[in-house]
Amino acid sequence: MEGIIPAIIKRRSIRAYKDTPVEEEKVLRLLEAARLAPSAKNFQEWQFIVVRDRDTRKALARAARNQMFVAEAPVVIVACAVSPGYEMTCGHPAFLIDLAIAGEHICLQAAEDGLGTCWIGAFYQDRVKKILGIPDDVSVVALIPVGYPDAPPREFSRKPLEEIVSYERWSF
């Protein structure tokens, strides 16, 4: 296989991490992957907080509905939108889409580097903001724990293309 598909196939939600530090060069590659992501009007109105401190990770795990595997990961990347007010012509808030793209760039690069991630959207934003000192006008979009998987990923299935794709017009 060639291209990006192998990384997409490797990318799974990991919920068990080894207690092995993630090398700085790998963390920087993840952040570079996010930096290179496209954004509406090329605003790039995002900030990423890299959390390595064990106590802070534990606090984030509690704020993430007690998903304690978040604290197991040696790194948690917190994806924030610094200008969450811009709405695209289609009616969707740009920051959600922009940070989803940037976050998935992080997850795909992590998979390529032998790391595991999990996109965390189940968290209490007010608690995360308090823990990390994030201003009120900034929106926390995701927590992304990063580390070396401690267990093989669960198998997953996907619907066949014919169940999710139509051509030219809606045909479902």
C-alpha positions in Angstrom: 0.0 0.0 0.0 1.1 3.5 -0.7 0.1 7.0 0.3 -1.7 8.0 3.5 -4.1 5.0 3.7 -1.7 2.9 5.8 -1.6 5.6 8.5 -5.4 5.9 8.3 -5.7 2.1 8.8 -3.2 2.2 11.7 -5.0 5.1 13.4 -7.3 3.8 16.2 -8.6 5.2 19.5 -6.1 4.0 22.1 -7.2 3.8 25.7 -4.2 2.2 27.3 -0.7 3.6 27.3 2.8 2.5 28.3 4.6 4.6 30.9 7.2 5.5 28.2 8.0 9.1 27.5 7.3 10.4 24.0 10.4 11.7 22.3 10.5 15.5 21.8 11.1 15.2 18.0 7.9 13.1 17.7 5.9 15.6 19.7 7.2 18.4 17.5 6.2 16.4 14.4 2.7 16.1 15.7 2.5 19.9 16.3 4.0 20.5 12.9 1.3 18.3 11.3 -1.4 20.4 13.1 0.3 23.6 12.0 0.2 22.5 8.4 -3.6 21.8 8.5 -5.9 23.9 6.4 -8.2 26.3 8.1 -11.1 28.6 7.0 -9.7 31.7 5.4 -6.3 30.4 6.5 -6.9 32.1 9.9 -5.1 29.3 11.8 -6.8 30.6 14.9 -5.8 27.7 17.1 -3.5 27.1 20.0 -2.2 23.8 21.3 -1.2 23.1 24.9 1.2 20.2 25.4 0.7 18.8 28.9 3.3 16.4 30.3 3.0 17.0 34.0 1.5 13.9 35.7 -0.7 15.8 38.2 -2.1 18.1 35.4 -2.8 15.0 33.3 -4.7 13.5 36.2 -6.7 16.6 36.7 -7.5 16.6 33.0 -8.6 13.0 33.2 -11.0 13.8 36.0 -12.3 16.8 33.9 -12.8 14.3 31.1 -15.5 12.5 32.9 -13.0 10.4 34.9 -11.5 8.8 31.8 -8.3 7.9 33.7 -6.6 6.6 30.6 -6.1 10.2 29.7 -3.7 10.5 32.6 -1.9 7.3 31.6 -0.7 8.9 28.3 2.6 10.7 28.8 1.4 13.6 26.7 -2.0 15.3 26.3 -2.4 17.8 23.6 -5.2 20.3 24.2 -6.6 21.8 21.1 -8.1 25.3 21.6 -9.8 27.8 19.3 -8.8 31.4 19.9 -11.5 33.0 17.8 -14.5 30.8 18.0 -16.9 33.4 16.6 -16.3 33.0 12.8 -19.1 31.2 11.0 -18.6 29.9 7.5 -21.0 30.7 4.7 -22.5 27.2 5.1 -23.5 28.1 8.6 -21.1 26.0 10.5 -18.6 27.4 13.1 -15.2 27.3 11.4 -13.3 26.5 14.6 -14.9 23.1 15.0 -14.0 22.0 11.5 -10.5 23.6 11.5 -9.6 22.0 14.8 -11.0 18.7 13.7 -8.8 18.7 10.7 -5.7 19.8 12.7 -6.5 17.2 15.4 -6.8 14.4 12.9 -3.5 15.5 11.4 -2.0 15.0 14.8 -3.6 11.6 15.1 -2.4 10.4 11.7 1.1 11.6 12.3 1.1 9.8 15.7 0.0 6.6 14.0 2.8 7.0 11.4 5.3 7.4 14.3 4.0 4.3 16.2 2.1 6.3 18.8 -1.5 6.0 19.9 -4.1 8.7 20.4 -7.7 9.1 21.3 -9.9 12.1 20.4 -11.6 13.2 23.6 -14.7 15.3 23.3 -16.3 14.1 26.6 -14.9 16.7 29.0 -16.1 19.6 31.0 -14.8 22.7 29.3 -15.0 25.0 32.4 -12.9 22.5 34.4 -10.3 22.2 31.6 -10.0 25.9 31.3 -9.5 26.3 35.0 -6.8 23.6 35.2 -4.9 25.1 32.3 -5.6 28.8 32.8 -7.4 29.2 29.5 -9.3 32.5 29.0 -13.1 32.5 28.9 -13.2 33.6 25.3 -11.1 30.6 24.1 -12.9 27.3 23.3 -11.4 24.0 24.1 -12.3 21.7 21.3 -10.5 18.4 22.1 -8.1 16.6 24.4 -5.7 14.3 22.6 -3.8 11.9 24.8 -0.6 10.7 23.1 1.6 7.8 23.9 2.8 4.3 23.1 -0.1 1.8 23.1 -0.1 -0.7 25.9 -2.5 -3.0 24.2 -3.4 -3.9 20.7 -6.1 -1.7 19.3 -9.6 -3.1 19.0 -10.8 -4.2 15.6 -13.2 -1.9 14.0 -15.6 -2.1 11.1 -16.7 0.4 8.6 -19.7 0.4 6.3 -19.1 -0.4 2.7 -18.9 2.6 0.3 -22.2 1.8 -1.3 -23.9 2.4 2.0 -22.4 5.9 2.5 -21.8 7.3 -1.0 -24.2 8.5 -3.7 -23.3 10.2 -7.0 -24.7 13.4 -8.4 -27.7 13.4 -6.1 -29.0 12.1 -2.8 -30.0 8.5 -3.3 -30.3 7.0 0.1 
